[in-house]
């Protein structure tokens, strides 16, 4: 029967290994290690010192990856709680033993080093390792990343595997975790003030990863892509890896599958990275027609962020041209609005950049008018009322009254209707262009407020009366009473 925490604690590491040796079925039957793992982890966490001392012996005796992972997990739990100062040389020694056994060990042990890799990454993230251990850590992690057996497990034929499946397989793999740990090693050295040798080592490891062939070759770009965006921020001289990962957009050799997963699961990162991949994004939008619309919309968002951040080679004319040709002008405009909505402060130069985008978009040919409806998402931003109102009114004129985020457009116009004739004109256009009577009804409270705040203002008389007539035309007959008010 499974052991309790106290039983394992009283046995200690060697006694526990002896208990496993007494009956081989205790590690051959899968339910036994699973049942023992939790109490084993808890027992190790309560008194981790002896278990660290015996790590090398235990690695040859526990005979099941679940049990070894439980021991390492208990050590990390104790260290995280401040109950243990880890002797990291022993953890590195365990990693070396496990990586040496990867090639000759059974397939069931391929994930055995996972807990150790995660523990090493945690230690690097927390700046707990000594600098002199870094060469050994890197060597162990490199052995995992380039180990052929870890990336050539049985699976579907390469031709039958799509980019998303390959990305999922790569991101959850042991080599990916080892790459992430080696990137943590580089960041650790960067914080310690000595990044140069480890930047060179990490770049070399990425290069080694990318030259692998067969099934591993299809997986390799998916292993590298998620880290490359972050790495280039600190080490831009590794930019030569971009074409190896994403393909060559100039030579029409774009690796659409990798770029698709990068934009689908990643974020725009930063302006420097967007500047580097501008040509890849543009080629993807204009040529990657086989990708689903959602992925292409994400790529359009990245292009827009290149302009939002005023990256040097994302000029406005090119951004609008690419979005228009790719059929994603609307989503680009909307995502720009969402970026503005998320800004708690907007500098005058940011507002000027945004307004130039809006003005230039309003000047696009008529076939682009439908995409302009995305400017409704610019309503809940810090753009000044006067600048916003004049442009939203022109936008509704161009779109025939169709707009995104219409209820917020109506709300802001109603607030401005106290003194602005154009706010009432904009509400007229909004009411005329609503797709059906129900849309008008949803905005009823905003129309009521606009009429109430503008009542009795002689300069607004004509615009106010026309708004009432438009609402009556749209079937909102209860607005007839406003015609009977004095001065209406």
C-alpha positions as CSV (number, residue, x, y, z in Angstrom):
1,X,0.0,0.0,0.0
2,X,1.2,3.6,-0.6
3,X,3.3,5.2,2.1
4,X,2.4,8.1,4.3
5,X,4.5,11.3,4.7
6,X,5.7,10.2,8.1
7,X,6.7,6.8,6.8
8,X,8.8,8.3,4.1
9,X,10.3,10.9,6.5
10,X,11.4,8.2,8.9
11,X,12.9,6.1,6.2
12,X,15.0,8.9,4.7
13,X,16.3,8.8,1.1
14,X,18.3,5.5,1.3
15,X,15.6,3.7,3.3
16,X,13.0,4.8,0.8
17,X,15.1,3.5,-2.1
18,X,15.5,0.2,-0.2
19,X,11.7,0.0,0.2
20,X,11.4,0.3,-3.6
21,X,14.0,-2.4,-4.2
22,X,12.1,-4.9,-2.0
23,X,9.4,-5.2,-4.6
24,X,10.1,-4.4,-8.3
25,X,6.4,-4.0,-8.9
26,X,6.5,-0.8,-6.8
27,X,8.0,1.0,-9.8
28,X,6.7,-1.2,-12.6
29,X,3.1,-0.7,-11.8
30,X,2.3,3.0,-12.7
31,X,-0.3,3.6,-10.0
32,X,2.3,3.0,-7.2
33,X,4.6,5.9,-8.2
34,X,1.7,8.2,-8.8
35,X,0.2,7.4,-5.4
36,X,3.5,7.8,-3.6
37,X,4.6,11.0,-5.4
38,X,2.6,13.5,-3.3
39,X,3.6,12.2,0.1
40,X,7.2,11.8,-1.2
41,X,7.2,15.5,-2.2
42,X,5.8,16.6,1.1
43,X,8.3,14.5,3.1
44,X,11.3,15.9,1.1
45,X,10.0,19.5,1.5
46,X,9.8,19.0,5.3
47,X,13.5,17.9,5.6
48,X,15.3,18.4,2.2
49,X,18.9,18.4,3.3
50,X,19.4,14.6,3.4
51,X,17.7,14.1,0.1
52,X,20.0,16.7,-1.6
53,X,23.0,14.9,-0.2
54,X,21.9,11.6,-1.7
55,X,20.7,12.9,-5.1
56,X,23.4,11.1,-7.1
57,X,22.6,7.8,-5.4
58,X,18.9,8.3,-5.8
59,X,19.1,9.0,-9.5
60,X,20.3,5.4,-10.1
61,X,17.8,3.8,-7.7
62,X,14.4,5.4,-7.9
63,X,13.9,3.9,-11.4
64,X,10.8,6.0,-12.2
65,X,10.7,9.6,-13.5
66,X,7.6,10.4,-11.4
67,X,9.4,9.6,-8.2
68,X,12.6,11.6,-9.1
69,X,10.4,14.6,-10.1
70,X,8.7,14.4,-6.7
71,X,12.1,14.6,-4.9
72,X,13.2,17.6,-7.0
73,X,9.8,19.2,-6.5
74,X,10.1,18.8,-2.7
75,X,13.5,20.4,-2.8
76,X,12.2,23.4,-4.7
77,X,9.2,23.7,-2.4
78,X,11.5,23.9,0.6
79,X,13.8,26.4,-1.0
80,X,10.8,28.6,-2.1
81,X,9.6,28.6,1.4
82,X,13.0,29.8,2.7
83,X,13.5,26.5,4.6
84,X,16.6,25.4,2.5
85,X,19.7,26.9,1.0
86,X,20.2,24.6,-2.0
87,X,23.6,23.2,-2.8
88,X,23.3,24.0,-6.5
89,X,26.4,22.0,-7.4
90,X,24.5,18.9,-6.5
91,X,21.5,19.9,-8.6
92,X,23.8,20.6,-11.6
93,X,25.4,17.2,-11.0
94,X,22.0,15.5,-11.1
95,X,21.2,17.3,-14.3
96,X,24.5,16.0,-15.8
97,X,23.7,12.4,-14.7
98,X,20.2,12.6,-16.2
99,X,21.3,14.1,-19.5
100,X,24.0,11.5,-19.9
101,X,21.3,8.8,-19.6
102,X,18.9,10.3,-22.1
103,X,20.3,8.5,-25.2
104,X,20.6,5.1,-23.6
105,X,17.5,5.2,-21.3
106,X,14.0,4.0,-22.1
107,X,11.5,6.4,-23.8
108,X,9.6,6.6,-20.6
109,X,12.5,8.5,-19.0
110,X,12.7,11.2,-21.7
111,X,11.0,13.7,-19.5
112,X,12.9,12.7,-16.4
113,X,15.2,15.8,-16.4
114,X,12.1,18.1,-16.7
115,X,11.8,18.8,-13.0
116,X,15.6,19.5,-12.7
117,X,15.5,21.8,-15.7
118,X,12.6,23.7,-14.1
119,X,14.5,23.9,-10.8
120,X,17.6,25.2,-12.5
121,X,15.5,27.9,-14.4
122,X,13.9,28.9,-11.1
123,X,17.4,29.3,-9.5
124,X,18.6,31.3,-12.4
125,X,15.5,33.5,-12.4
126,X,16.1,34.1,-8.6
127,X,19.9,34.8,-9.1
128,X,20.7,31.9,-6.7
129,X,23.4,30.1,-8.7
130,X,27.1,30.8,-8.5
131,X,28.7,32.2,-11.7
132,X,31.2,29.4,-11.8
133,X,28.4,26.8,-12.2
134,X,27.2,28.4,-15.5
135,X,29.4,26.5,-17.9
136,X,28.2,23.2,-16.4
137,X,24.6,24.3,-16.5
138,X,24.8,25.4,-20.1
139,X,26.5,22.2,-21.1
140,X,23.7,20.1,-19.5
141,X,21.0,22.2,-21.1
142,X,22.6,22.0,-24.5
143,X,22.8,18.2,-24.3
144,X,19.0,18.2,-23.8
145,X,18.2,20.6,-26.6
146,X,20.3,18.8,-29.2
147,X,19.5,15.2,-28.1
148,X,18.1,13.7,-31.3
149,X,15.8,11.2,-29.6
150,X,13.8,13.9,-27.9
151,X,12.6,15.5,-31.1
152,X,12.1,12.4,-33.3
153,X,9.5,10.5,-31.2
154,X,6.9,8.7,-33.3
155,X,4.2,11.0,-34.6
156,X,2.4,11.9,-37.8
157,X,4.2,12.3,-41.0
158,X,5.8,15.7,-41.4
159,X,3.6,16.6,-44.3
160,X,0.5,15.9,-42.4
161,X,1.3,18.1,-39.4
162,X,0.1,21.8,-39.5
163,X,2.0,24.7,-37.9
164,X,-0.2,24.9,-34.9
165,X,0.3,21.3,-34.1
166,X,4.0,21.6,-34.5
167,X,4.1,24.6,-32.2
168,X,2.0,22.9,-29.6
169,X,4.4,19.9,-29.7
170,X,7.4,22.1,-29.5
171,X,6.3,24.4,-26.8
172,X,5.4,21.6,-24.4
173,X,8.6,19.6,-25.1
174,X,11.6,19.1,-22.8
175,X,14.0,20.8,-25.4
176,X,11.8,23.9,-25.2
177,X,12.0,23.9,-21.4
178,X,15.8,23.5,-21.7
179,X,16.0,26.4,-24.2
180,X,14.0,28.6,-21.8
181,X,16.3,27.7,-19.0
182,X,19.4,28.5,-21.1
183,X,17.8,31.9,-22.0
184,X,17.3,32.4,-18.2
185,X,21.0,31.7,-17.8
186,X,21.8,34.4,-20.4
187,X,19.5,36.9,-18.5
188,X,21.2,35.9,-15.2
189,X,24.6,36.7,-16.7
190,X,23.2,40.0,-18.1
191,X,22.1,41.0,-14.6
192,X,25.4,39.9,-13.2
193,X,27.2,42.2,-15.7
194,X,28.9,39.6,-17.8
195,X,26.5,38.7,-20.7
196,X,28.9,38.5,-23.6
197,X,30.1,34.9,-23.4
198,X,26.6,33.6,-22.6
199,X,25.0,35.6,-25.4
200,X,27.5,33.9,-27.7
201,X,26.7,30.5,-26.2
202,X,23.0,31.0,-26.4
203,X,23.2,32.2,-30.0
204,X,25.2,29.2,-30.9
205,X,22.7,26.9,-29.3
206,X,19.8,28.5,-31.3
207,X,21.9,28.0,-34.5
208,X,22.5,24.4,-33.6
209,X,18.8,23.9,-33.0
210,X,17.9,25.4,-36.3
211,X,20.2,23.1,-38.4
212,X,18.5,19.9,-37.2
213,X,16.9,17.8,-39.9
214,X,14.0,15.4,-40.4
215,X,11.1,15.9,-38.0
216,X,13.3,17.8,-35.6
217,X,13.9,20.3,-38.4
218,X,10.2,21.0,-38.7
219,X,10.0,21.5,-34.9
220,X,13.1,23.6,-34.6
221,X,11.8,27.0,-35.8
222,X,8.8,26.5,-33.4
223,X,11.2,26.0,-30.6
224,X,13.2,29.1,-31.4
225,X,10.5,31.6,-32.4
226,X,9.0,32.3,-29.0
227,X,12.4,33.1,-27.5
228,X,13.9,34.9,-30.4
229,X,11.6,38.0,-30.0
230,X,12.7,38.4,-26.4
231,X,16.3,37.6,-27.0
232,X,16.8,40.1,-29.8
233,X,15.6,42.8,-27.4
234,X,18.8,42.2,-25.4
235,X,21.1,41.0,-28.2
236,X,20.1,42.5,-31.5
237,X,23.3,41.2,-33.2
238,X,21.6,37.8,-33.4
239,X,19.2,39.2,-36.0
240,X,20.7,36.9,-38.6
241,X,18.6,34.1,-37.0
242,X,15.3,35.8,-38.2
243,X,15.4,34.4,-41.7
244,X,16.4,31.0,-40.5
245,X,13.3,31.0,-38.3
246,X,10.8,32.9,-40.3
247,X,12.0,32.4,-43.9
248,X,13.1,34.9,-46.4
249,X,10.3,37.3,-47.4
250,X,12.3,38.9,-50.2
251,X,13.0,35.5,-51.9
252,X,9.4,34.5,-51.5
253,X,10.4,31.8,-49.1
254,X,8.3,32.8,-46.1
255,X,7.9,30.2,-43.3
256,X,4.2,31.0,-42.9
257,X,3.5,28.3,-40.4
258,X,6.1,29.6,-37.9
259,X,5.1,33.2,-38.4
260,X,1.4,32.3,-38.0
261,X,2.0,30.6,-34.6
262,X,4.2,33.5,-33.5
263,X,1.5,36.1,-34.1
264,X,-1.3,33.8,-33.0
265,X,0.2,33.0,-29.6
266,X,2.6,35.9,-29.0
267,X,2.3,39.6,-28.5
268,X,3.8,42.5,-30.5
269,X,6.6,42.6,-28.0
270,X,8.4,45.9,-28.8
271,X,9.1,48.4,-31.5
272,X,12.7,47.1,-32.1
273,X,11.4,43.6,-32.9
274,X,8.6,44.8,-35.1
275,X,11.1,46.8,-37.1
276,X,13.1,43.6,-37.7
277,X,10.2,41.5,-38.9
278,X,8.4,44.2,-40.8
279,X,9.0,42.6,-44.2
280,X,7.9,39.2,-42.9
281,X,4.7,40.6,-41.6
282,X,3.9,42.4,-44.8
283,X,4.7,39.3,-46.9
284,X,2.5,37.2,-44.6
285,X,-0.5,39.6,-44.9
286,X,-0.2,39.9,-48.7
287,X,0.8,36.3,-49.6
288,X,-0.3,34.1,-46.7
289,X,-3.8,33.7,-47.9
290,X,-4.0,30.1,-46.8
291,X,-3.9,31.1,-43.1
292,X,-7.1,31.6,-41.3
293,X,-8.6,35.1,-41.0
294,X,-8.0,35.3,-37.2
295,X,-4.3,34.8,-37.6
296,X,-4.1,37.4,-40.4
297,X,-6.0,39.8,-38.2
298,X,-3.4,39.3,-35.5
299,X,-0.7,40.1,-38.1
300,X,-2.5,43.2,-39.1
301,X,-2.5,44.2,-35.5
302,X,1.2,43.8,-35.3
303,X,1.6,46.1,-38.4
304,X,-0.5,48.7,-36.7
305,X,1.6,48.6,-33.6
306,X,4.6,49.2,-35.7
307,X,3.1,52.6,-36.6
308,X,1.7,53.3,-33.1
309,X,5.2,53.0,-31.7
310,X,6.6,55.1,-34.6
311,X,9.0,52.5,-35.7
312,X,11.2,54.0,-38.4
313,X,10.3,51.7,-41.3
314,X,6.6,51.5,-40.6
315,X,5.6,54.7,-42.5
316,X,1.9,55.6,-42.5
317,X,1.3,55.3,-46.2
318,X,2.7,51.8,-46.3
319,X,0.7,50.7,-43.2
320,X,-2.6,51.9,-44.7
321,X,-1.7,50.4,-48.1
322,X,-0.9,47.0,-46.6
323,X,-4.0,46.9,-44.4
324,X,-6.2,47.9,-47.4
325,X,-4.7,45.4,-49.8
326,X,-4.9,42.6,-47.2
327,X,-8.5,43.4,-46.5
328,X,-7.9,44.1,-42.8
329,X,-8.2,47.9,-42.7
330,X,-11.1,47.7,-40.3
331,X,-9.3,45.4,-37.8
332,X,-6.2,47.5,-37.9
333,X,-8.2,50.7,-37.1
334,X,-10.0,48.9,-34.3
335,X,-6.8,47.6,-32.8
336,X,-5.2,51.0,-32.9
337,X,-8.3,52.3,-31.0
338,X,-7.9,49.5,-28.4
339,X,-4.3,50.6,-27.9
340,X,-5.4,54.2,-27.4
341,X,-8.1,53.0,-25.0
342,X,-5.5,51.3,-22.9
343,X,-3.4,54.4,-22.5
344,X,-4.0,56.3,-19.3
345,X,-2.1,59.3,-20.6
346,X,-1.5,60.5,-24.2
347,X,1.3,62.9,-25.0
348,X,0.5,65.6,-27.6
349,X,2.8,63.8,-30.0
350,X,0.9,60.5,-29.6
351,X,-2.3,62.3,-30.3
352,X,-0.8,64.0,-33.4
353,X,0.3,60.6,-34.7
354,X,-3.1,59.1,-34.2
355,X,-5.0,62.0,-35.8
356,X,-2.7,61.9,-38.8
357,X,-3.6,58.2,-39.2
358,X,-7.3,59.0,-38.9
359,X,-7.2,61.9,-41.4
360,X,-5.2,59.8,-43.9
361,X,-7.6,56.9,-43.6
362,X,-10.6,59.2,-44.2
363,X,-8.9,60.1,-47.5
364,X,-8.8,56.5,-48.8
365,X,-10.9,55.5,-51.8
366,X,-14.6,54.7,-51.4
367,X,-14.0,50.9,-51.6
368,X,-12.3,51.2,-48.2
369,X,-15.2,53.0,-46.5
370,X,-16.5,49.9,-44.7
371,X,-13.2,49.5,-42.8
372,X,-13.5,53.0,-41.5
373,X,-16.3,51.8,-39.1
374,X,-13.4,50.7,-36.8
375,X,-12.9,54.3,-35.8
376,X,-15.9,53.9,-33.4
377,X,-13.4,52.1,-31.1
378,X,-11.5,55.4,-30.8
379,X,-14.4,56.9,-28.8
380,X,-13.2,55.9,-25.3
381,X,-9.8,57.5,-25.7
382,X,-8.1,60.7,-24.5
383,X,-8.4,62.3,-27.9
384,X,-9.9,65.8,-27.2
385,X,-13.6,66.3,-27.8
386,X,-13.2,68.8,-30.6
387,X,-10.7,66.6,-32.6
388,X,-12.8,63.5,-32.0
389,X,-16.2,64.9,-32.9
390,X,-15.2,66.4,-36.2
391,X,-13.6,63.2,-37.3
392,X,-16.2,60.8,-36.1
393,X,-18.8,62.9,-37.9
394,X,-16.9,62.7,-41.1
395,X,-16.3,59.0,-40.6
396,X,-20.1,58.3,-40.3
397,X,-20.6,60.4,-43.4
398,X,-18.1,58.1,-45.3
399,X,-19.6,54.9,-43.9
400,X,-23.2,55.8,-44.4
401,X,-23.8,55.8,-40.6
402,X,-22.2,52.4,-39.9
403,X,-19.8,52.4,-37.0
404,X,-18.2,50.1,-34.5
405,X,-18.8,50.6,-30.7
406,X,-21.9,52.5,-31.6
407,X,-23.4,52.8,-28.1
408,X,-20.2,54.6,-26.9
409,X,-20.2,56.9,-29.9
410,X,-23.9,57.8,-29.1
411,X,-23.0,58.4,-25.4
412,X,-20.1,60.7,-26.1
413,X,-22.1,62.7,-28.7
414,X,-25.0,63.0,-26.2
415,X,-22.6,64.5,-23.7
416,X,-21.4,67.1,-26.3
417,X,-24.9,67.9,-27.5
418,X,-25.2,70.6,-24.8
419,X,-23.3,73.0,-27.0
420,X,-22.2,71.3,-30.2
421,X,-24.4,71.3,-33.3
422,X,-22.1,68.7,-34.9
423,X,-22.8,66.2,-32.0
424,X,-26.5,66.3,-33.0
425,X,-25.7,66.0,-36.7
426,X,-23.5,63.0,-35.8
427,X,-26.4,61.4,-33.9
428,X,-28.6,61.9,-37.0
429,X,-26.1,60.0,-39.1
430,X,-25.8,57.3,-36.5
431,X,-29.6,56.8,-36.3
432,X,-30.0,56.8,-40.1
433,X,-27.2,54.2,-40.5
434,X,-28.3,51.8,-37.8
435,X,-28.7,48.4,-39.2
436,X,-32.2,48.0,-37.8
437,X,-34.8,49.5,-35.4
438,X,-33.4,47.4,-32.5
439,X,-30.0,49.1,-32.8
440,X,-31.7,52.5,-32.6
441,X,-33.7,51.3,-29.6
442,X,-30.5,50.2,-27.8
443,X,-29.2,53.8,-28.0
444,X,-32.4,55.4,-26.9
445,X,-31.1,56.7,-23.6
446,X,-28.3,58.6,-25.4
447,X,-30.8,60.1,-27.8
448,X,-33.0,61.2,-25.0
449,X,-30.1,62.8,-23.1
450,X,-29.0,64.7,-26.3
451,X,-32.4,66.1,-26.7
452,X,-32.7,67.1,-23.1
453,X,-29.4,68.9,-22.8
454,X,-29.9,70.7,-26.1
455,X,-33.5,71.8,-25.3
456,X,-34.0,75.6,-25.5
457,X,-30.6,76.3,-27.2
458,X,-31.6,78.4,-30.2
459,X,-28.4,77.7,-32.1
460,X,-29.2,73.9,-31.9
461,X,-32.8,74.2,-32.9
462,X,-32.6,72.9,-36.5
463,X,-30.2,70.1,-35.8
464,X,-32.2,69.0,-32.8
465,X,-35.5,69.0,-34.8
466,X,-33.9,67.0,-37.6
467,X,-32.7,64.4,-35.1
468,X,-36.2,64.0,-33.8
469,X,-37.5,63.5,-37.3
470,X,-34.9,60.9,-38.1
471,X,-35.8,59.0,-35.0
472,X,-39.5,59.1,-35.9
473,X,-38.6,57.8,-39.4
474,X,-36.8,54.9,-37.7
475,X,-40.0,54.0,-35.8
476,X,-39.2,55.5,-32.5
477,X,-42.6,57.2,-32.2
478,X,-42.3,58.1,-28.5
479,X,-39.9,60.9,-29.5
480,X,-42.9,62.7,-31.1
481,X,-43.5,64.4,-27.7
482,X,-40.3,66.3,-28.1
483,X,-41.8,68.1,-31.1
484,X,-44.4,69.7,-28.8
485,X,-41.9,71.2,-26.5
486,X,-41.6,75.1,-26.6
487,X,-39.0,76.1,-29.2
488,X,-39.0,72.8,-31.0
